[in-house]
Structure formats: structure tokens, C-alpha cells
Amino acid sequence: VILAGASVTIVTYSRNDVINQLYGVVLLPVSVAFIFYALYQYLRRTKMIRQKEPGPYVDIVGPTTLTVILMASIMTQFFVKLHAFMYD
């Protein structure tokens, strides 16, 4: 939720800067993916607890995937800003 708030704030306060708006727009789907993943995990674990399943409750693939996506979006924005800084 904080990531979504940050991306909306970036888009709101960067009215004339297209690069910053692009960063906010790219970050928004990543934050929505985090929110839906958290909801999915909550519902899955709740179901497992209600049905008294022994587990496993740990997910290794989901957080790793989300982290790679977040790192890729931040690195992409860094290189876009670096390119704009060097050639403008």
C-alpha cells in the first residue's frame, strides 16, 4: 500500500516531468501486484488453517519474483534518468 501511495504521489507531483511520471506509472502495477499477492497469500493461509492442513505455509517463489520485478522497475528508471541526464 505504501508503494502504491508513493507511485501515485510521484505521478501527482511530477506534472511537467515526463520521466518522473513514467516512473510513477511503471511503479503502480508493481505495487498492485504486491497487494494482490498479499491478498492471495492471506486467503490461501486462512483456508489452510481452517482446514487444519499441516502446511507448508512458506512461499519462496512469490517474494523472489516480486523482488526481481521491483528491482527491474527501479533499475529501468535509473537508467532512463541516467540517459536523460547524459544526453540532455
C-alpha positions in Angstrom: 0.0 0.0 0.0 2.9 2.3 0.8 4.4 1.6 -2.6 1.1 2.4 -4.4 0.9 5.6 -2.4 4.4 6.6 -3.4 3.7 5.9 -7.1 0.5 8.0 -7.0 2.4 10.8 -5.3 5.1 10.7 -7.9 2.6 10.9 -10.7 0.7 13.7 -8.9 3.7 16.0 -8.2 5.5 15.5 -11.4 3.1 17.3 -13.7 5.6 18.6 -16.3 8.3 16.0 -16.0 7.5 13.0 -18.3 10.3 10.8 -16.9 9.0 11.1 -13.3 5.5 10.4 -14.5 6.8 7.3 -16.3 8.4 6.1 -13.1 5.2 6.5 -11.2 3.2 4.7 -13.9 5.7 1.8 -14.0 5.7 1.5 -10.2 1.9 1.4 -9.9 1.4 -2.1 -11.5 4.3 -3.4 -9.4 2.6 -2.1 -6.2 -0.8 -3.6 -7.3 1.0 -6.9 -7.9 2.3 -6.8 -4.3 -1.2 -6.0 -3.0 -2.8 -8.9 -4.9 -0.1 -11.3 -3.9 -0.6 -10.4 -0.2 -4.3 -10.9 -0.6 -3.8 -14.3 -2.3 -1.4 -15.5 0.5 -3.7 -14.3 3.2 -6.7 -16.2 1.6 -4.6 -19.3 1.0 -3.2 -19.5 4.5 -6.6 -18.8 6.0 -8.1 -21.7 4.1 -5.2 -23.9 5.2 -5.7 -23.0 8.8 -9.5 -23.6 8.7 -9.0 -27.0 7.1 -6.2 -27.8 9.6 -3.7 -28.6 6.9 -0.2 -29.2 8.2 1.5 -26.9 5.7 3.8 -25.7 4.3 2.8 -22.1 4.9 6.1 -20.7 3.4 6.2 -19.5 -0.2 9.7 -19.0 -1.7 8.8 -18.2 -5.4 6.4 -15.3 -4.8 8.5 -12.9 -2.8 11.5 -13.6 -5.0 9.6 -12.9 -8.2 8.1 -9.7 -6.7 11.5 -8.5 -5.6 13.0 -9.2 -9.0 10.2 -7.2 -10.7 10.6 -4.3 -8.3 14.4 -4.3 -8.8 13.9 -4.3 -12.6 11.5 -1.4 -12.5 13.8 0.7 -10.2 16.9 -0.2 -12.4 15.0 0.7 -15.5 14.0 4.1 -14.1 17.6 4.7 -13.0 18.9 4.0 -16.5 16.2 6.2 -18.1 17.2 9.1 -15.8 20.9 8.5 -16.4 20.3 8.5 -20.2 18.3 11.7 -19.9 21.0 13.3 -17.7 23.8 12.4 -20.0 22.2 13.3 -23.3 20.1 16.4 -22.4 
